[in-house]
Amino acid sequence: MNLPNIISKLLKAQNEFNSKAYADCFTENAEVFDEGKTHNGKAEIEKWIDKANKEYRATMEPLEYNETENILSAEISGTFPGSPIVLKYHFQFADHHIQSLKITG
């Protein structure tokens, strides 16, 4: 699967539970929408993913990437009810970083 470099970095950071490296994949004023909440800016994104990493220990296995729409489908496994599940990651990019990420079921 041919993924943009920044998504490959995000996957690596997630699978290593490296919250700082995960947040570094985003622009300074990026936003993440997940589970009905919006997280704004790198610092808030790092805090959100750090909490999620500690709580769920979720890893990502990419399944399919739609280059036209910048949507990654990935199997997510962790310590949460219903694991594993497939989620869609809707990306918008700016300056080789992630500007916006919306995670849907």
C-alpha positions in Angstrom: 0.0 0.0 0.0 1.4 3.4 -1.0 0.8 5.8 1.9 1.9 9.4 2.2 5.0 9.7 4.3 3.2 11.6 7.1 0.6 8.8 7.4 3.4 6.2 7.7 4.9 8.3 10.5 1.6 8.6 12.2 1.1 4.8 12.0 4.6 4.2 13.4 4.0 6.6 16.3 0.6 5.1 17.1 1.9 1.5 17.1 4.8 2.5 19.3 2.5 4.5 21.7 4.7 7.6 21.1 2.4 10.5 21.8 5.0 13.2 21.1 5.9 11.7 17.7 2.1 11.3 16.9 1.5 15.0 17.7 4.5 16.0 15.6 2.7 14.7 12.5 0.3 17.6 12.8 0.5 21.3 12.0 0.6 23.7 15.0 -3.1 24.6 14.6 -4.4 21.2 13.5 -7.6 19.7 14.7 -8.7 16.1 15.4 -12.3 15.0 15.6 -12.8 11.7 17.4 -15.7 10.2 19.5 -17.8 13.4 19.2 -15.0 15.7 20.4 -12.6 18.1 18.7 -9.0 18.5 19.8 -7.3 21.7 18.6 -3.6 22.3 18.3 -0.6 20.0 18.7 -0.5 20.3 22.5 -4.1 19.3 22.9 -3.7 16.5 20.3 -0.7 15.1 22.2 -2.7 15.2 25.5 -5.6 13.4 23.8 -3.6 10.6 22.2 -1.5 10.1 25.3 -4.6 9.5 27.4 -6.0 7.2 24.6 -2.7 5.3 24.4 -2.7 4.7 28.2 -6.4 3.7 28.3 -6.8 1.6 25.1 -3.3 0.5 23.9 -4.7 0.7 20.4 -2.6 -0.3 17.4 -3.4 0.4 13.8 -3.1 -1.9 10.8 -3.8 -0.1 7.5 -6.2 -1.9 5.2 -6.9 0.5 2.3 -6.0 4.0 1.4 -8.0 6.2 -1.0 -5.6 8.7 -2.5 -8.3 10.8 -4.1 -10.2 11.4 -0.9 -7.3 11.0 1.6 -9.1 8.3 3.6 -7.3 5.5 5.4 -9.3 2.4 6.5 -7.5 0.7 9.4 -8.1 -2.1 11.7 -7.7 -0.9 15.3 -6.9 -3.4 18.1 -6.6 -2.6 21.7 -8.0 -3.0 25.2 -11.5 -1.6 24.4 -14.8 -3.3 24.1 -15.5 -4.7 20.6 -11.8 -4.8 19.6 -10.7 -5.1 16.8 -12.8 -2.6 14.8 -12.3 -0.9 11.4 -12.2 2.9 11.5 -11.8 5.5 8.7 -9.3 8.3 9.0 -10.2 11.3 6.9 -7.1 13.5 6.4 -6.5 17.0 5.2 -2.8 18.0 4.7 -0.8 21.3 4.8 2.9 21.7 4.5 3.6 17.9 4.6 1.8 17.6 7.9 -1.8 16.7 8.9 -4.0 19.8 9.2 -7.2 17.9 10.0 -8.1 14.4 11.0 -11.7 13.1 11.4 -12.0 9.5 12.7 -15.3 7.7 11.8 -16.6 4.2 12.2 
